[in-house]
Amino acid sequence: DAGVIQSPRHEVTEMGQEVTLRCKPISGHNSLFWYRQTMMRGLELLIYFNNNVPIDDSGMPEDRFSAKMPNASFSTLKIQPSEPRDSAVYFCASNIQGLGIQYFGAGTRLSVL
Amino acid sequence: AQSVTQLDSQVPVFEEAPVELRCNYSSSVSVYLFWYVQYPNQGLQLLLKYLSGSTLVKGINGFEAEFNKSQTSFHLRKPSVHISDTAEYFCAVSDTGDYKLSFGAGTTVTVRA
């Protein structure tokens, strides 16, 4: 099993640019989570999808953030325009039916200059 | 959602010494409990889980944890640590039947020779 795959692993961009983070969940998993990890706030849930449908996006910080899951094997998290305070590590996780163990990807370290 | 407290932010320990990382959560309703480990520049890896059954749970790399419902705690232990155990450890809790996983702030374990 390849696990949850995230790309890119590192992203450096300038303020105002659009950033797209990508995630491929584990095959057979129908739930997907996006998290953000910062020193100040720890791990925060941004959005939760079940069967490709966003169920809970209450953690999305503002309108600059959007997430999509066009099919069961792919999701994107987009930030437009990016700001320095968006610098963080973004994790994707997946599981079955949203319950129990969540399996995490290696993360994308985003630096917005 | 649950609130999770990891009582120690940093734990320095000598190689081959025992270590205990403390975790308390807010509610005594039926819960799932997890410990994840994050090695430098990597994603979160599941160490162990409590879903039901025996309150003493064994995980990978010689770690174990004990679920104490009356004290709403799930402390992690290892009798003898190695240099390779240097990492950040996260306690996580969800109510059974709930997708939301609440994470503690993390405990950084530094093992010295």
Interface residues (C-beta under 8 A of the other chain):
Chain A: V4 Q6 S31 F33 G42 L43 L45 Y48 N50 I55 D56 F91 A93 G98 L99 G100 I101 Q102 Y103 F104 G105 A106 G107 R109
Chain B: Y32 F34 Y36 N41 Q42 G43 L44 Q45 L46 K49 L51 F90 S94 T96 G97 D98 Y99 K100 L101 F103 G104 A105 G106
